[in-house]
Amino acid sequence: MFVLRTAVLFILLAAIVGSLGFVKYTQISDAIAAGEAYPEHSESVEAITTELSSFSRKIRLPGEVVLRDHVVLHSQHAGQIARLGFQPGDVVESGQLLVQLDIGMENAQLIGARAEVALARLGLERAEKLLESGSANQARLDQARATYDIARSNVEVIEQTIEQKTIRAPFSGQTRPGQLTVGQYLTSGSEVARITDQHEIIWIDFRLPQFLGDPPVGAAIGVIARSNENWTGPIISRDAGVSSDTRTRLYRVELRGLEAALSHGSFVEVEVALDAPIPVVELPSSALQSDAYGQFVNLLVPGEQEGTFRANRRDVTGVQYYGERVLISGGLEAGLLVATDGAFKLYPGVLTNVVEDLPQDPQSDSGW
């Protein structure tokens, strides 16, 4: 009797367990079938095809325009202006008289000095004849020659003083506006005129800090004016040493054919390459992702169905930020399809669709 009750109990338990197992199997089968009925999860992103370009690090520094033909004339002697050959602000020609200081006293001294030269010449000629005839010795001839040389030297000194008080334009050009009048007294070192000739050749001087490198003579330098006009010219000279005060070196760039565009002393910017160009891939900053393992981008490789893609992680190196773009020098080559906007949603192997323009997040329009 006991054995019969035990057998019946086992049969009932087996029936209950089998029924529960059949129900669970049916539920799991239905769930699998329902899952297979739904499409695979996918993400939509924008994408770009990579291209190689050349890049080098650059820095912008202040530069100054220097015209080759620019001079500031000063008076070497004090005196009154006896004659004025121009008005400040005029265009003058090469050799034109600008200012004639009073040379009345020098002219009077010159008459006496020339008379002394004539007298000393007669004395020298007489001493030479006496020496030839034996009536004088060599010492008398030497004294007569020294007297003649001193007299000539005095004439040259006076003539040089007159020349220095006669100020002429060294070349043609535009003078600086100012005020000079006949009778005005100029002290020694007074500024007389500034002359500038807008020559075809223009120089740009700039200083480069020592720690940023030392570009060689002949290196191409970009020049940017305030009007955003751009030119390029070679370095034609560089200072042999580095300034002990600023630790910078002076460089000079030459530009041609810009005489009407840049004025002497005006401010410009120069753009200097700090290293040799390297090949890089330029991408929007949204394409670059980061995690604990480093920086990477999501490559898109063709999927099983036409027009679909699979995401594939690609680690990158040599990343430089350039505004809202990134320049990548390691890990990428030309011809790759890289996810840009929306790339943060991707993970390896996820089904991906490429769209022209992702819809805007409604929360971003509210400003919160």
ZAVO-879958 format. One record per residue (C-alpha): residue number from 1; residue in three letters; y negated, x negated, z. Coordinates in nm, 2 decimals. Last residue first. Layout:
FILUM  seq  type      c2      c1      c3
FILUM  NUM   ALA       Y       X       Z
...
END
This chain:
FILUM  seq  type      c2      c1      c3
FILUM  368   TRP   -7.41   -1.88   -2.17
FILUM  367   GLY   -7.64   -1.89   -2.46
FILUM  366   SER   -7.54   -1.55   -2.58
FILUM  365   ASP   -7.45   -1.67   -2.93
FILUM  364   SER   -7.19   -1.91   -2.79
FILUM  363   GLN   -7.00   -1.62   -2.62
FILUM  362   PRO   -6.94   -1.46   -2.96
FILUM  361   ASP   -6.74   -1.77   -3.08
FILUM  360   GLN   -6.84   -1.81   -3.44
FILUM  359   PRO   -6.58   -1.74   -3.71
FILUM  358   LEU   -6.43   -2.06   -3.87
FILUM  357   ASP   -6.55   -2.15   -4.21
FILUM  356   GLU   -6.35   -2.27   -4.51
FILUM  355   VAL   -6.01   -2.21   -4.36
FILUM  354   VAL   -5.70   -2.43   -4.31
FILUM  353   ASN   -5.40   -2.26   -4.15
FILUM  352   THR   -5.19   -2.44   -3.90
FILUM  351   LEU   -4.83   -2.40   -3.77
FILUM  350   VAL   -4.80   -2.61   -3.45
FILUM  349   GLY   -4.59   -2.92   -3.48
FILUM  348   PRO   -4.79   -3.14   -3.25
FILUM  347   TYR   -5.07   -2.95   -3.06
FILUM  346   LEU   -5.38   -2.79   -3.20
FILUM  345   LYS   -5.65   -2.59   -3.02
FILUM  344   PHE   -5.89   -2.89   -3.00
FILUM  343   ALA   -5.89   -2.92   -3.38
FILUM  342   GLY   -6.10   -2.60   -3.41
FILUM  341   ASP   -6.37   -2.76   -3.62
FILUM  340   THR   -6.22   -3.08   -3.77
FILUM  339   ALA   -5.86   -3.11   -3.87
FILUM  338   VAL   -5.78   -3.41   -4.08
FILUM  337   LEU   -5.63   -3.42   -4.43
FILUM  336   LEU   -5.55   -3.78   -4.53
FILUM  335   GLY   -5.66   -3.93   -4.86
FILUM  334   ALA   -5.82   -4.26   -4.74
FILUM  333   GLU   -5.67   -4.44   -4.44
FILUM  332   LEU   -5.68   -4.39   -4.07
FILUM  331   GLY   -5.56   -4.58   -3.76
FILUM  330   GLY   -5.86   -4.83   -3.71
FILUM  329   SER   -6.22   -4.83   -3.83
FILUM  328   ILE   -6.33   -4.48   -3.72
FILUM  327   LEU   -6.70   -4.38   -3.76
FILUM  326   VAL   -6.79   -4.06   -3.57
FILUM  325   ARG   -7.05   -3.81   -3.68
FILUM  324   GLU   -7.29   -3.60   -3.47
FILUM  323   GLY   -7.52   -3.89   -3.43
FILUM  322   TYR   -7.33   -4.21   -3.51
FILUM  321   TYR   -7.05   -4.26   -3.25
FILUM  320   GLN   -6.83   -4.56   -3.30
FILUM  319   VAL   -6.45   -4.55   -3.27
FILUM  318   GLY   -6.26   -4.87   -3.33
FILUM  317   THR   -5.92   -4.72   -3.26
FILUM  316   VAL   -5.72   -4.41   -3.37
FILUM  315   ASP   -5.40   -4.23   -3.26
FILUM  314   ARG   -5.26   -3.98   -3.51
FILUM  313   ARG   -5.11   -3.65   -3.38
FILUM  312   ASN   -4.94   -3.42   -3.64
FILUM  311   ALA   -5.03   -3.06   -3.69
FILUM  310   ARG   -4.82   -2.86   -3.94
FILUM  309   PHE   -4.97   -2.71   -4.25
FILUM  308   THR   -4.96   -2.38   -4.45
FILUM  307   GLY   -5.07   -2.31   -4.81
FILUM  306   GLU   -4.71   -2.30   -4.95
FILUM  305   GLN   -4.46   -2.23   -4.68
FILUM  304   GLU   -4.25   -2.50   -4.52
FILUM  303   GLY   -4.56   -2.69   -4.40
FILUM  302   PRO   -4.78   -2.95   -4.56
FILUM  301   VAL   -4.91   -3.22   -4.33
FILUM  300   LEU   -5.24   -3.18   -4.13
FILUM  299   LEU   -5.35   -3.48   -3.93
FILUM  298   ASN   -5.49   -3.42   -3.58
FILUM  297   VAL   -5.71   -3.69   -3.45
FILUM  296   PHE   -5.67   -3.93   -3.16
FILUM  295   GLN   -5.83   -4.10   -2.87
FILUM  294   GLY   -5.64   -4.24   -2.58
FILUM  293   TYR   -5.32   -4.17   -2.38
FILUM  292   ALA   -5.49   -3.97   -2.10
FILUM  291   ASP   -5.65   -3.74   -2.36
FILUM  290   SER   -5.91   -3.75   -2.63
FILUM  289   GLN   -5.99   -3.57   -2.95
FILUM  288   LEU   -6.20   -3.66   -3.25
FILUM  287   ALA   -6.23   -3.40   -3.53
FILUM  286   SER   -6.53   -3.23   -3.36
FILUM  285   SER   -6.73   -3.55   -3.40
FILUM  284   PRO   -6.74   -3.49   -3.78
FILUM  283   LEU   -6.56   -3.77   -3.97
FILUM  282   GLU   -6.65   -4.10   -4.13
FILUM  281   VAL   -6.36   -4.33   -4.21
FILUM  280   VAL   -6.45   -4.70   -4.19
FILUM  279   PRO   -6.42   -5.02   -4.39
FILUM  278   ILE   -6.62   -5.31   -4.23
FILUM  277   PRO   -6.96   -5.46   -4.32
FILUM  276   ALA   -7.05   -5.79   -4.17
FILUM  275   ASP   -7.24   -5.79   -3.84
FILUM  274   LEU   -7.58   -5.72   -3.68
FILUM  273   ALA   -7.74   -5.56   -3.99
FILUM  272   VAL   -8.12   -5.56   -3.95
FILUM  271   GLU   -8.35   -5.26   -4.01
FILUM  270   VAL   -8.72   -5.34   -4.01
FILUM  269   GLU   -8.99   -5.10   -3.89
FILUM  268   VAL   -9.35   -5.10   -4.01
FILUM  267   PHE   -9.69   -5.15   -3.85
FILUM  266   SER  -10.00   -5.24   -4.05
FILUM  265   GLY  -10.16   -5.58   -4.02
FILUM  264   HIS  -10.24   -5.62   -4.39
FILUM  263   SER  -10.20   -5.30   -4.58
FILUM  262   LEU   -9.88   -5.16   -4.74
FILUM  261   ALA   -9.84   -4.93   -5.04
FILUM  260   ALA  -10.09   -5.05   -5.30
FILUM  259   GLU   -9.97   -5.42   -5.30
FILUM  258   LEU   -9.60   -5.30   -5.30
FILUM  257   GLY   -9.48   -5.49   -5.61
FILUM  256   ARG   -9.28   -5.75   -5.42
FILUM  255   LEU   -9.14   -5.77   -5.06
FILUM  254   GLU   -9.07   -6.09   -4.87
FILUM  253   VAL   -8.92   -6.09   -4.52
FILUM  252   ARG   -9.03   -6.34   -4.25
FILUM  251   TYR   -8.83   -6.41   -3.93
FILUM  250   LEU   -8.95   -6.51   -3.58
FILUM  249   ARG   -8.68   -6.58   -3.32
FILUM  248   THR   -8.67   -6.41   -2.98
FILUM  247   ARG   -8.61   -6.54   -2.63
FILUM  246   THR   -8.93   -6.38   -2.51
FILUM  245   ASP   -9.10   -6.66   -2.33
FILUM  244   SER   -8.90   -6.96   -2.45
FILUM  243   SER   -8.95   -6.85   -2.81
FILUM  242   VAL   -8.64   -6.96   -3.01
FILUM  241   GLY   -8.67   -7.25   -3.25
FILUM  240   ALA   -8.67   -7.33   -3.63
FILUM  239   ASP   -8.86   -7.01   -3.71
FILUM  238   ARG   -8.72   -6.83   -4.01
FILUM  237   SER   -8.80   -6.81   -4.37
FILUM  236   ILE   -8.75   -6.61   -4.69
FILUM  235   ILE   -8.55   -6.32   -4.55
FILUM  234   PRO   -8.47   -6.10   -4.85
FILUM  233   GLY   -8.62   -5.76   -4.93
FILUM  232   THR   -8.53   -5.39   -4.91
FILUM  231   TRP   -8.76   -5.09   -4.93
FILUM  230   ASN   -8.78   -4.75   -4.77
FILUM  229   GLU   -9.05   -4.49   -4.75
FILUM  228   ASN   -9.03   -4.28   -4.44
FILUM  227   SER   -9.41   -4.23   -4.44
FILUM  226   ARG   -9.43   -4.44   -4.13
FILUM  225   ALA   -9.29   -4.74   -4.33
FILUM  224   ILE   -8.92   -4.85   -4.33
FILUM  223   VAL   -8.82   -5.21   -4.43
FILUM  222   GLY   -8.45   -5.29   -4.48
FILUM  221   ILE   -8.34   -5.66   -4.46
FILUM  220   ALA   -8.12   -5.84   -4.71
FILUM  219   ALA   -8.01   -6.19   -4.60
FILUM  218   GLY   -8.16   -6.47   -4.80
FILUM  217   VAL   -8.23   -6.70   -4.50
FILUM  216   PRO   -7.95   -6.64   -4.25
FILUM  215   PRO   -7.92   -6.36   -3.99
FILUM  214   ASP   -7.91   -6.50   -3.63
FILUM  213   GLY   -7.75   -6.28   -3.38
FILUM  212   LEU   -7.84   -6.00   -3.13
FILUM  211   PHE   -7.84   -6.23   -2.83
FILUM  210   GLN   -8.15   -6.42   -2.96
FILUM  209   PRO   -8.37   -6.11   -2.98
FILUM  208   LEU   -8.51   -6.06   -3.34
FILUM  207   ARG   -8.88   -6.10   -3.41
FILUM  206   PHE   -9.05   -5.95   -3.72
FILUM  205   ASP   -9.28   -6.06   -3.99
FILUM  204   ILE   -9.31   -5.87   -4.32
FILUM  203   TRP   -9.46   -6.06   -4.61
FILUM  202   ILE   -9.62   -5.90   -4.92
FILUM  201   ILE   -9.62   -6.05   -5.27
FILUM  200   GLU   -9.81   -5.86   -5.54
FILUM  199   HIS  -10.13   -5.96   -5.38
FILUM  198   GLN  -10.38   -5.72   -5.21
FILUM  197   ASP  -10.64   -5.99   -5.15
FILUM  196   THR  -10.80   -5.98   -4.81
FILUM  195   ILE  -11.12   -6.15   -4.71
FILUM  194   ARG  -11.25   -6.15   -4.35
FILUM  193   ALA  -11.61   -6.27   -4.32
FILUM  192   VAL  -11.86   -6.47   -4.11
FILUM  191   GLU  -11.70   -6.49   -3.77
FILUM  190   SER  -11.90   -6.71   -3.54
FILUM  189   GLY  -11.74   -7.05   -3.45
FILUM  188   SER  -12.07   -7.23   -3.40
FILUM  187   THR  -12.34   -6.98   -3.33
FILUM  186   LEU  -12.49   -6.77   -3.60
FILUM  185   TYR  -12.86   -6.68   -3.60
FILUM  184   GLN  -12.96   -6.39   -3.82
FILUM  183   GLY  -13.25   -6.47   -4.05
FILUM  182   VAL  -13.09   -6.30   -4.35
FILUM  181   THR  -12.87   -6.02   -4.23
FILUM  180   LEU  -12.50   -5.98   -4.15
FILUM  179   GLN  -12.33   -5.66   -4.04
FILUM  178   GLY  -11.96   -5.56   -4.08
FILUM  177   PRO  -11.72   -5.41   -4.33
FILUM  176   ARG  -11.42   -5.65   -4.40
FILUM  175   THR  -11.42   -5.82   -4.74
FILUM  174   GLN  -11.19   -5.73   -5.03
FILUM  173   GLY  -11.06   -6.01   -5.24
FILUM  172   SER  -11.11   -6.31   -5.47
FILUM  171   PHE  -11.03   -6.65   -5.34
FILUM  170   PRO  -11.18   -6.92   -5.12
FILUM  169   ALA  -11.50   -6.73   -5.08
FILUM  168   ARG  -11.80   -6.96   -5.02
FILUM  167   ILE  -11.97   -7.08   -4.70
FILUM  166   THR  -12.26   -7.33   -4.75
FILUM  165   LYS  -12.31   -7.48   -4.40
FILUM  164   GLN  -11.99   -7.68   -4.44
FILUM  163   GLU  -12.11   -7.82   -4.77
FILUM  162   ILE  -12.45   -7.92   -4.62
FILUM  161   THR  -12.26   -8.10   -4.34
FILUM  160   GLN  -12.04   -8.27   -4.60
FILUM  159   GLU  -12.35   -8.38   -4.79
FILUM  158   ILE  -12.50   -8.53   -4.47
FILUM  157   VAL  -12.18   -8.72   -4.39
FILUM  156   GLU  -12.15   -8.84   -4.75
FILUM  155   VAL  -12.50   -8.98   -4.74
FILUM  154   ASN  -12.44   -9.16   -4.41
FILUM  153   SER  -12.12   -9.31   -4.55
FILUM  152   ARG  -12.31   -9.45   -4.86
FILUM  151   ALA  -12.56   -9.62   -4.62
FILUM  150   ILE  -12.28   -9.77   -4.42
FILUM  149   ASP  -12.11   -9.90   -4.73
FILUM  148   TYR  -12.43  -10.07   -4.85
FILUM  147   THR  -12.49  -10.23   -4.52
FILUM  146   ALA  -12.13  -10.36   -4.51
FILUM  145   ARG  -12.17  -10.50   -4.86
FILUM  144   ALA  -12.49  -10.68   -4.76
FILUM  143   GLN  -12.33  -10.83   -4.45
FILUM  142   ASP  -12.03  -10.95   -4.65
FILUM  141   LEU  -12.26  -11.11   -4.91
FILUM  140   ARG  -12.45  -11.29   -4.63
FILUM  139   ALA  -12.13  -11.42   -4.48
FILUM  138   GLN  -12.00  -11.55   -4.81
FILUM  137   ASN  -12.29  -11.81   -4.83
FILUM  136   ALA  -12.61  -11.80   -5.03
FILUM  135   SER  -12.79  -12.03   -5.28
FILUM  134   GLY  -12.47  -12.13   -5.46
FILUM  133   SER  -12.56  -11.96   -5.79
FILUM  132   GLU  -12.27  -11.72   -5.77
FILUM  131   LEU  -12.35  -11.65   -5.40
FILUM  130   LEU  -12.71  -11.58   -5.49
FILUM  129   LYS  -12.61  -11.33   -5.76
FILUM  128   GLU  -12.37  -11.15   -5.52
FILUM  127   ALA  -12.64  -11.13   -5.25
FILUM  126   ARG  -12.89  -10.99   -5.49
FILUM  125   GLU  -12.65  -10.72   -5.60
FILUM  124   LEU  -12.57  -10.62   -5.24
FILUM  123   GLY  -12.95  -10.61   -5.15
FILUM  122   LEU  -13.01  -10.39   -5.45
FILUM  121   ARG  -12.73  -10.15   -5.35
FILUM  120   ALA  -12.86  -10.14   -4.99
FILUM  119   LEU  -13.20  -10.02   -5.12
FILUM  118   ALA  -13.04   -9.75   -5.33
FILUM  117   VAL  -12.82   -9.64   -5.04
FILUM  116   GLU  -13.12   -9.63   -4.81
FILUM  115   ALA  -13.31   -9.41   -5.06
FILUM  114   ARG  -13.00   -9.18   -5.06
FILUM  113   ALA  -13.01   -9.16   -4.68
FILUM  112   GLY  -13.39   -9.07   -4.68
FILUM  111   ILE  -13.35   -8.79   -4.93
FILUM  110   LEU  -13.03   -8.66   -4.75
FILUM  109   GLN  -13.22   -8.64   -4.42
FILUM  108   ALA  -13.47   -8.41   -4.58
FILUM  107   ASN  -13.19   -8.19   -4.73
FILUM  106   GLU  -13.01   -8.19   -4.39
FILUM  105   MET  -13.33   -8.07   -4.22
FILUM  104   GLY  -13.38   -7.78   -4.46
FILUM  103   ILE  -13.01   -7.68   -4.45
FILUM  102   ASP  -13.05   -7.32   -4.31
FILUM  101   LEU  -12.71   -7.15   -4.34
FILUM  100   GLN  -12.60   -7.02   -4.67
FILUM   99   VAL  -12.35   -6.73   -4.64
FILUM   98   LEU  -12.11   -6.57   -4.89
FILUM   97   LEU  -12.15   -6.78   -5.21
FILUM   96   GLN  -11.88   -6.68   -5.46
FILUM   95   GLY  -11.61   -6.94   -5.52
FILUM   94   SER  -11.33   -6.68   -5.58
FILUM   93   GLU  -11.49   -6.34   -5.64
FILUM   92   VAL  -11.60   -6.09   -5.37
FILUM   91   VAL  -11.53   -5.72   -5.32
FILUM   90   ASP  -11.79   -5.58   -5.08
FILUM   89   GLY  -11.73   -5.46   -4.72
FILUM   88   PRO  -11.98   -5.71   -4.57
FILUM   87   GLN  -12.27   -5.75   -4.82
FILUM   86   PHE  -12.27   -6.05   -5.03
FILUM   85   GLY  -12.46   -6.38   -5.12
FILUM   84   LEU  -12.67   -6.40   -4.80
FILUM   83   ARG  -12.93   -6.68   -4.79
FILUM   82   ALA  -13.11   -6.86   -4.51
FILUM   81   ILE  -12.87   -6.74   -4.23
FILUM   80   GLN  -12.99   -6.93   -3.92
FILUM   79   GLY  -12.79   -7.20   -3.76
FILUM   78   ALA  -12.48   -7.31   -3.57
FILUM   77   HIS  -12.21   -7.51   -3.75
FILUM   76   GLN  -11.85   -7.45   -3.84
FILUM   75   SER  -11.91   -7.09   -3.92
FILUM   74   HIS  -11.59   -6.89   -3.93
FILUM   73   LEU  -11.39   -6.74   -4.22
FILUM   72   VAL  -11.09   -6.52   -4.15
FILUM   71   VAL  -10.83   -6.54   -4.43
FILUM   70   HIS  -10.58   -6.31   -4.60
FILUM   69   ASP  -10.40   -6.41   -4.92
FILUM   68   ARG  -10.03   -6.39   -4.83
FILUM   67   LEU  -10.06   -6.05   -4.68
FILUM   66   VAL   -9.88   -5.99   -4.35
FILUM   65   VAL   -9.73   -5.66   -4.26
FILUM   64   GLU   -9.60   -5.64   -3.91
FILUM   63   GLY   -9.25   -5.55   -3.79
FILUM   62   PRO   -9.10   -5.34   -3.51
FILUM   61   LEU   -8.72   -5.35   -3.48
FILUM   60   ARG   -8.44   -5.12   -3.59
FILUM   59   ILE   -8.08   -5.22   -3.53
FILUM   58   LYS   -7.77   -5.20   -3.75
FILUM   57   ARG   -7.40   -5.21   -3.70
FILUM   56   SER   -7.21   -5.24   -4.03
FILUM   55   PHE   -7.04   -4.97   -4.23
FILUM   54   SER   -6.85   -4.95   -4.56
FILUM   53   SER   -6.68   -4.62   -4.67
FILUM   52   LEU   -6.32   -4.50   -4.69
FILUM   51   GLU   -6.26   -4.13   -4.75
FILUM   50   THR   -6.07   -3.88   -4.54
FILUM   49   THR   -6.01   -3.52   -4.65
FILUM   48   ILE   -6.17   -3.26   -4.43
FILUM   47   ALA   -6.04   -2.97   -4.23
FILUM   46   GLU   -6.15   -2.64   -4.07
FILUM   45   VAL   -5.91   -2.48   -3.83
FILUM   44   SER   -5.68   -2.17   -3.79
FILUM   43   GLU   -5.39   -2.16   -3.55
FILUM   42   SER   -5.04   -2.03   -3.58
FILUM   41   HIS   -4.78   -1.84   -3.38
FILUM   40   GLU   -4.47   -1.76   -3.58
FILUM   39   PRO   -4.45   -1.40   -3.71
FILUM   38   TYR   -4.29   -1.12   -3.50
FILUM   37   ALA   -3.94   -0.98   -3.60
FILUM   36   GLU   -3.76   -1.28   -3.47
FILUM   35   GLY   -3.90   -1.20   -3.13
FILUM   34   ALA   -3.77   -0.84   -3.14
FILUM   33   ALA   -3.43   -0.96   -3.25
FILUM   32   ILE   -3.42   -1.21   -2.97
FILUM   31   ALA   -3.53   -0.94   -2.72
FILUM   30   ASP   -3.26   -0.70   -2.85
FILUM   29   SER   -3.00   -0.96   -2.81
FILUM   28   ILE   -3.11   -1.04   -2.46
FILUM   27   GLN   -3.11   -0.67   -2.36
FILUM   26   THR   -2.76   -0.61   -2.51
FILUM   25   TYR   -2.63   -0.92   -2.34
FILUM   24   LYS   -2.77   -0.79   -2.01
FILUM   23   VAL   -2.61   -0.45   -2.05
FILUM   22   PHE   -2.27   -0.60   -2.14
FILUM   21   GLY   -2.29   -0.83   -1.84
FILUM   20   LEU   -2.37   -0.54   -1.61
FILUM   19   SER   -2.07   -0.34   -1.75
FILUM   18   GLY   -1.84   -0.64   -1.72
FILUM   17   VAL   -1.94   -0.69   -1.36
FILUM   16   ILE   -1.88   -0.32   -1.27
FILUM   15   ALA   -1.55   -0.31   -1.45
FILUM   14   ALA   -1.43   -0.63   -1.28
FILUM   13   LEU   -1.53   -0.50   -0.94
FILUM   12   LEU   -1.34   -0.17   -1.00
FILUM   11   ILE   -1.03   -0.36   -1.12
FILUM   10   PHE   -1.05   -0.59   -0.82
FILUM    9   LEU   -1.07   -0.29   -0.58
FILUM    8   VAL   -0.78   -0.12   -0.74
FILUM    7   ALA   -0.57   -0.43   -0.71
FILUM    6   THR   -0.66   -0.46   -0.34
FILUM    5   ARG   -0.57   -0.10   -0.27
FILUM    4   LEU   -0.23   -0.14   -0.44
FILUM    3   VAL   -0.15   -0.46   -0.24
FILUM    2   PHE   -0.23   -0.28    0.08
FILUM    1   MET    0.00    0.00    0.00
END
